[in-house]
Each structure stands twice: as structure tokens, then as C-alpha cells.
Amino acid sequence: VILRYNIERDVLDGKVEVKDIPAKWNEMMKEMIGVNVEKDSDGCLQDIHWSMLAIGYFPTYLLGSATAAQLAHYCKIDIPDFDEKVASGEFSEIKAWLTDKVHKHGKRYKSLDDLLVDQLGEELNPKYFIDYLTEKYTEIYDC
């Protein structure tokens, strides 16, 4: 997501030409995570977003993930056995919570922050996503 965002930004700013995207992608993959990309289908063309002109789409994934982490945090306060319910496939109480806090409101609020403030008491806060990532990857990599 960060790689795509940076390349999109640079293309839109005129710093990178469209024809140079594959080389820029490969350079940044090597620089960021040490991966050599052998073919464009494994690199800048690995998904459909750019080929369907979905420019600027990837940052929305980050917003969605951050929002989901914050909602999960507050849902766990109201439903203390949240993790057990998810593990056992029991989603009805969680779905009801989401319906009450989010879904039933549709376009009632002018912004996501307005919804979150009214329903959770605070604007979108990256802390919850950072906490989620820290916990997840600390557990995976035992660090």
C-alpha cells in the first residue's frame, strides 16, 4: 500500500513518468523490503487497480483497516468475549453491534469522524491500528 501510494503520488506530482513505473516499482521493492522483482506481473501489474485506472484507491484500505481496528476495540469493550465469538463463528451479537453503531446510520453523518465521535466518543485514532499491528506481528515474529 505504501509503495503504491508513493508511486501514485510521484506520478501525479510529475516526478515519475508512467513509462517509468515498472523500474520505479522494482527499485522501491528492493530498497524497502529487499525483494528483486523479475517480471511486471509480479510487481506493478500484480493487481487490477492501475489497469482499471483506480488511482488513489490504496489509501482507502488503510483508512478502512484503521477504522476496523478502532471499531473492534470498542466492540470488545461492549462484548468482552468478542474473540471467542469470532473463533467459534458466532457473529450475530457483533453484527448487531455494528448495525447499531455504524450500518443503520447510512449517510446520516457528514464524515467518518462525525460518526465515530457520536458513536464511540472520539475521531478516527490510528492508535488502535498501531496496537493491532504491534500485537499481531509481535506474536507472529516472537519479538
Backbone bond lengths (Angstrom), bond angles and torsions (degrees), N, CA, C in turn:
res aa  C-N    CA-C-N  psi(-1)  N-CA   C-N-CA  omega(-1)  CA-C   N-CA-C  phi
1 V - - - 1.449 - - 1.533 109.81 -
2 I 1.324 117.02 -45.68 1.466 120.51 -179.37 1.519 110.12 -64.72
3 L 1.309 117.08 -42.32 1.461 121.12 179.11 1.522 110.76 -60.41
4 R 1.323 117.00 -50.20 1.470 120.31 179.45 1.529 111.38 -61.01
5 Y 1.300 116.34 -44.19 1.459 119.38 179.12 1.523 110.64 -58.60
6 N 1.323 116.93 -48.09 1.466 120.11 -178.04 1.527 111.64 -61.51
7 I 1.320 117.26 -41.77 1.465 119.79 178.71 1.522 110.53 -67.42
8 E 1.325 117.87 -44.67 1.468 120.35 177.78 1.520 111.10 -57.47
9 R 1.313 115.81 -46.24 1.462 120.65 179.69 1.524 110.57 -59.00
10 D 1.321 116.38 -45.85 1.460 120.07 -178.34 1.524 112.02 -66.84
11 V 1.337 117.55 -35.54 1.470 120.39 176.10 1.526 109.91 -65.69
12 L 1.324 116.41 -47.86 1.467 120.13 -179.26 1.528 112.38 -65.28
13 D 1.338 116.74 -30.52 1.467 121.24 177.40 1.520 112.51 -81.48
14 G 1.333 117.61 -4.18 1.458 121.14 -179.55 1.518 114.35 80.03
15 K 1.325 117.33 12.58 1.467 121.06 -179.56 1.529 112.21 -85.11
16 V 1.323 116.74 -22.53 1.465 122.29 179.15 1.520 107.70 -131.92
17 E 1.338 116.22 133.02 1.462 121.39 175.22 1.533 108.99 -81.70
18 V 1.328 116.62 149.37 1.461 120.79 -179.96 1.527 110.57 -55.39
19 K 1.315 117.63 -40.88 1.465 121.03 -178.96 1.531 112.44 -62.90
20 D 1.327 116.90 -20.41 1.457 121.52 -178.47 1.529 114.03 -94.73
21 I 1.333 116.95 1.70 1.471 120.16 -178.26 1.529 112.38 -57.99
22 P 1.338 119.65 -47.73 1.477 117.56 -179.01 1.534 113.11 -57.18
23 A 1.311 117.34 -44.57 1.471 120.11 -179.96 1.526 110.79 -65.65
24 K 1.330 116.69 -41.32 1.469 120.49 179.01 1.523 110.13 -63.98
25 W 1.323 116.71 -42.81 1.465 121.54 177.72 1.526 110.34 -56.71
26 N 1.332 115.20 -51.40 1.463 120.27 -177.28 1.529 111.26 -61.87
27 E 1.309 116.46 -41.76 1.469 121.31 178.23 1.531 111.16 -60.96
28 M 1.335 116.22 -45.46 1.456 120.31 -177.31 1.535 111.74 -71.64
29 M 1.339 117.68 -34.08 1.469 120.04 176.79 1.526 109.72 -63.04
30 K 1.314 115.84 -42.78 1.467 119.63 179.32 1.529 109.91 -65.37
31 E 1.324 116.24 -43.93 1.464 121.44 -177.86 1.527 112.30 -67.65
32 M 1.330 117.00 -43.42 1.459 121.09 -173.44 1.528 113.43 -79.26
33 I 1.345 116.68 -42.93 1.472 117.81 -174.15 1.526 113.47 -134.36
34 G 1.328 116.82 9.64 1.456 119.98 174.60 1.514 115.49 72.13
35 V 1.334 117.96 25.26 1.460 121.84 -177.87 1.521 110.03 -104.12
36 N 1.344 115.80 131.50 1.460 121.83 172.64 1.519 108.26 -92.48
37 V 1.322 116.81 121.35 1.464 121.61 -179.79 1.523 107.74 -93.66
38 E 1.331 116.76 120.72 1.461 120.88 -174.95 1.519 113.78 -87.27
39 K 1.330 117.22 -27.67 1.467 119.30 179.35 1.524 109.37 -146.25
40 D 1.321 115.38 150.67 1.466 120.84 -175.49 1.523 112.67 -59.99
41 S 1.325 117.63 -30.30 1.469 119.66 179.28 1.526 111.60 -66.74
42 D 1.318 117.24 -18.23 1.465 121.79 174.35 1.530 111.08 -99.04
43 G 1.306 116.12 -1.64 1.455 121.56 -177.46 1.515 111.56 -119.90
44 C 1.334 115.61 -114.21 1.462 119.90 -172.76 1.527 113.76 -66.78
45 L 1.330 117.86 -17.03 1.469 120.76 179.59 1.526 113.02 -107.10
46 Q 1.337 117.24 21.02 1.459 120.04 -175.27 1.526 113.62 -72.20
47 D 1.308 118.55 -14.79 1.462 119.88 174.93 1.521 109.12 -139.07
48 I 1.308 116.10 179.70 1.463 120.58 -169.90 1.523 115.37 -90.35
49 H 1.305 119.16 -7.31 1.460 120.33 -170.17 1.525 113.41 -55.12
50 W 1.305 117.87 -54.60 1.467 119.23 -177.50 1.520 111.82 -69.66
51 S 1.339 116.97 -36.02 1.460 118.58 -178.76 1.527 111.75 -67.46
52 M 1.324 117.48 -21.93 1.472 119.99 176.53 1.532 111.20 -102.76
53 L 1.338 115.19 15.24 1.471 123.35 177.01 1.529 113.51 63.44
54 A 1.321 116.24 30.44 1.470 120.80 176.79 1.530 107.79 -86.11
55 I 1.307 115.01 74.78 1.462 121.76 -178.39 1.529 108.34 -86.81
56 G 1.323 116.25 136.47 1.458 120.42 179.70 1.515 113.52 81.31
57 Y 1.309 117.35 11.37 1.453 122.00 -175.29 1.520 113.01 -81.70
58 F 1.325 117.28 -35.00 1.455 120.51 -172.99 1.526 114.67 -62.45
59 P 1.327 119.76 -36.65 1.469 117.59 177.62 1.527 113.54 -59.82
60 T 1.337 117.33 -23.32 1.461 118.66 178.43 1.524 111.61 -66.40
61 Y 1.332 116.82 -27.78 1.460 119.62 176.17 1.521 110.59 -64.14
62 L 1.308 115.98 -40.43 1.461 120.02 179.07 1.532 110.18 -65.06
63 L 1.326 116.76 -43.67 1.471 119.79 177.69 1.527 110.60 -60.95
64 G 1.324 116.75 -42.44 1.460 120.28 178.78 1.514 112.30 -64.55
65 S 1.321 116.52 -41.47 1.465 120.07 179.24 1.522 111.63 -66.38
66 A 1.326 116.40 -41.71 1.473 119.98 178.50 1.529 110.52 -65.12
67 T 1.316 116.58 -41.04 1.466 120.47 178.19 1.523 110.54 -64.75
68 A 1.319 116.70 -43.46 1.470 120.64 179.72 1.527 111.29 -60.96
69 A 1.327 116.65 -41.37 1.471 119.60 179.60 1.522 111.01 -64.23
70 Q 1.322 116.66 -39.29 1.464 120.13 179.51 1.521 110.46 -69.02
71 L 1.319 117.36 -43.49 1.462 120.22 177.02 1.528 110.91 -61.58
72 A 1.326 116.68 -42.37 1.469 119.78 179.21 1.525 110.68 -61.97
73 H 1.321 116.98 -40.28 1.471 120.51 178.21 1.525 110.72 -56.85
74 Y 1.314 116.27 -50.46 1.464 119.80 -177.69 1.522 112.16 -72.55
75 C 1.319 116.76 -32.70 1.467 119.80 176.53 1.522 109.92 -63.40
76 K 1.323 117.09 -39.22 1.469 121.27 179.23 1.527 111.93 -65.75
77 I 1.303 117.15 -27.33 1.468 119.80 175.56 1.525 109.77 -68.31
78 D 1.335 115.51 -44.02 1.467 120.38 -179.04 1.528 113.08 -79.16
79 I 1.328 116.37 -26.86 1.467 121.52 179.79 1.525 107.23 -126.22
80 P 1.333 116.86 84.24 1.480 120.89 -173.76 1.526 115.09 -57.20
81 D 1.344 117.61 -27.87 1.468 119.50 179.34 1.535 111.16 -96.76
82 F 1.311 116.41 31.05 1.464 124.60 179.71 1.529 111.40 -49.40
83 D 1.334 117.17 -54.29 1.463 120.99 -176.50 1.521 111.80 -60.69
84 E 1.304 117.05 -40.47 1.461 120.99 179.11 1.529 110.59 -65.50
85 K 1.323 115.71 -39.62 1.472 119.54 178.50 1.524 110.61 -63.44
86 V 1.328 116.69 -44.89 1.462 120.20 178.83 1.525 109.85 -62.22
87 A 1.320 117.42 -45.96 1.466 122.05 -178.44 1.528 111.95 -60.17
88 S 1.328 116.32 -33.76 1.473 119.56 -178.29 1.534 112.65 -95.49
89 G 1.347 116.65 4.02 1.461 119.89 177.22 1.513 114.19 76.04
90 E 1.316 117.30 19.57 1.466 121.80 179.13 1.534 108.89 -96.77
91 F 1.314 116.19 96.19 1.459 120.41 -173.28 1.527 114.17 -106.10
92 S 1.313 119.05 -2.72 1.466 120.41 -172.81 1.534 112.55 -60.91
93 E 1.321 118.19 -43.94 1.461 120.23 -179.56 1.537 111.27 -68.36
94 I 1.312 116.22 -37.56 1.473 120.73 177.92 1.523 109.75 -67.20
95 K 1.327 116.68 -43.31 1.469 120.20 177.98 1.524 110.65 -61.86
96 A 1.307 117.16 -41.01 1.471 120.84 178.25 1.533 110.13 -63.13
97 W 1.320 117.31 -40.10 1.471 121.48 178.09 1.518 110.06 -63.12
98 L 1.327 117.03 -46.23 1.469 120.97 178.60 1.531 111.58 -63.93
99 T 1.316 116.41 -39.28 1.473 120.04 177.35 1.519 110.14 -60.53
100 D 1.330 116.57 -45.20 1.462 121.59 -178.98 1.526 111.94 -66.58
101 K 1.321 116.85 -43.34 1.468 121.04 -173.52 1.525 113.53 -85.58
102 V 1.343 117.23 -29.05 1.468 119.69 -171.33 1.529 112.77 -128.02
103 H 1.326 117.05 -64.67 1.458 122.09 -166.00 1.522 114.35 -60.49
104 K 1.307 117.80 -41.18 1.469 119.46 -174.60 1.535 112.39 -67.68
105 H 1.321 116.42 -14.92 1.462 119.75 -176.20 1.523 113.81 -84.85
106 G 1.326 117.41 -17.58 1.455 120.38 177.79 1.517 111.53 49.33
107 K 1.346 115.83 -122.41 1.468 121.29 -178.30 1.530 111.65 -100.69
108 R 1.298 116.68 23.94 1.473 121.26 -177.61 1.525 112.38 -58.71
109 Y 1.315 116.87 -37.83 1.460 121.23 -176.02 1.521 110.94 -95.44
110 K 1.322 115.74 149.77 1.461 120.89 -180.00 1.517 112.51 -72.31
111 S 1.329 117.07 -25.26 1.459 120.29 -177.55 1.525 109.88 -151.26
112 L 1.315 114.72 165.90 1.456 120.52 174.48 1.522 110.26 -60.04
113 D 1.334 116.73 -43.02 1.462 119.62 179.58 1.524 111.62 -59.76
114 D 1.326 117.73 -39.85 1.466 119.97 178.08 1.525 111.17 -60.68
115 L 1.329 116.49 -42.90 1.467 120.99 177.06 1.519 110.49 -61.64
116 L 1.333 116.31 -49.27 1.463 119.72 -176.58 1.523 111.99 -64.22
117 V 1.307 117.42 -39.72 1.466 120.09 178.76 1.523 109.78 -63.30
118 D 1.326 116.42 -46.07 1.462 119.35 -177.61 1.533 112.26 -67.67
119 Q 1.317 117.19 -39.71 1.464 120.58 -174.03 1.536 114.04 -91.92
120 L 1.343 116.72 -30.57 1.467 119.88 -175.65 1.517 113.79 -117.45
121 G 1.329 115.79 -17.21 1.458 119.25 178.07 1.516 115.48 95.35
122 E 1.342 117.60 2.92 1.467 119.95 177.10 1.525 110.70 -155.64
123 E 1.331 114.64 156.36 1.458 120.85 176.29 1.519 109.95 -69.10
124 L 1.335 115.60 173.16 1.458 120.16 175.73 1.522 108.85 -53.51
125 N 1.320 115.54 126.16 1.452 122.03 -174.56 1.532 108.51 -126.17
126 P 1.332 118.15 115.32 1.464 120.14 -177.23 1.524 113.99 -65.32
127 K 1.325 117.45 -13.42 1.467 121.65 -178.54 1.529 111.70 -53.14
128 Y 1.317 117.29 -41.84 1.460 120.84 -175.62 1.528 111.72 -67.85
129 F 1.320 116.94 -37.16 1.461 120.47 178.17 1.525 110.11 -71.47
130 I 1.311 116.54 -40.98 1.472 120.91 177.27 1.529 109.98 -62.08
131 D 1.326 116.47 -43.88 1.468 120.54 177.50 1.529 110.69 -60.67
132 Y 1.328 116.61 -44.00 1.462 121.49 179.18 1.528 110.69 -59.97
133 L 1.322 116.43 -49.07 1.469 120.11 -179.06 1.521 111.64 -63.84
134 T 1.327 115.77 -42.11 1.465 119.99 179.73 1.525 110.49 -60.77
135 E 1.325 116.47 -47.27 1.469 120.54 179.79 1.524 111.19 -63.56
136 K 1.317 116.34 -46.08 1.469 120.82 -177.70 1.520 111.20 -61.78
137 Y 1.300 117.39 -51.35 1.461 119.32 -173.92 1.520 112.54 -79.24
138 T 1.301 118.04 -24.58 1.467 119.66 173.26 1.525 108.57 -65.79
139 E 1.320 116.38 -41.87 1.467 120.66 178.79 1.538 111.28 -67.41
140 I 1.318 116.96 -44.04 1.466 120.62 -178.21 1.525 111.19 -64.04
141 Y 1.329 115.89 -45.01 1.463 119.71 -174.21 1.518 113.04 -99.62
142 D 1.328 116.04 7.61 1.456 122.06 174.85 1.533 112.25 48.56
143 C 1.337 114.03 53.45 1.476 117.29 179.47 1.517 111.76 -123.87
